[in-house]
Amino acid sequence: LDRTSALFAEKTAGVSTSEPRYRNALYHLLNTQTSCYRYWGSGIWTDYARELCRRASGILQSDF
């Protein structure tokens, strides 16, 4: 989560918030911030959070 947040800050500096990729990455990143992913910390919830971070990272690493 920390790495994805840092990548988001790095890659979106100066990018318009109306940019579809910005909004898509932000959507996935904000979803990982919910308590069920962050604080339960085990089982399927952790897997969901990892997948959301993977998707956000993929969006951010693709020609942003």
N, C-alpha and C positions, 0 to 999 in steps of 0.2 A: 504494500500500500504506500509506504513512504517513497519507494523508488518510482512508482507510477505517478505520485503527486509531484515529485521533483521533475520528472520527464514532462508532465503536463505544463508546469510552470516554464520550463526551458523552451519547449516547442511552440507554445502559444503566445509567447511574448510578442506583442505588436499585431497579433492576428485579430481580425474583427470577430466579435462575439456572435455575429450573425452567420459566420462561416459554418456550413453544415458539418464539416469534420470536427471543428471546435466543439460544437454543440453535442455531437455524438460522443466524443471522448469525455466531455464533461458529464454527460448523462451516466455513462458507465462508471466514471470515477466517483460521482456523488452517490451512486447506489452502493458502492463499497463502504461508504461512511455510516451506514445504518447500524444500529446496535446489534442486530441479530448476526451480522457478519463479523463485526469487530470484537464484541465482548463475549459471545458464547464460545468462540475460539476453538471449537472442535467439531468433528463430524462433517456432515453434509454442508453446513453453513460456511465452514472454512473453504470447502471446495467451490462453493458458489462465488465467494469473494475472490478467490484466485482466478476463476474464469473471467469474472468482470474486469479484474486488473489486466489479465492477458488481452482481453478485447480492447481495452483502452490503450494499452501499450502498442498493440498492433495498429490502431488507428493513428496514433501519434508518430509512429516510426515510418509510416507510409507517405513519403513525399509531402510532408506538411509544410 
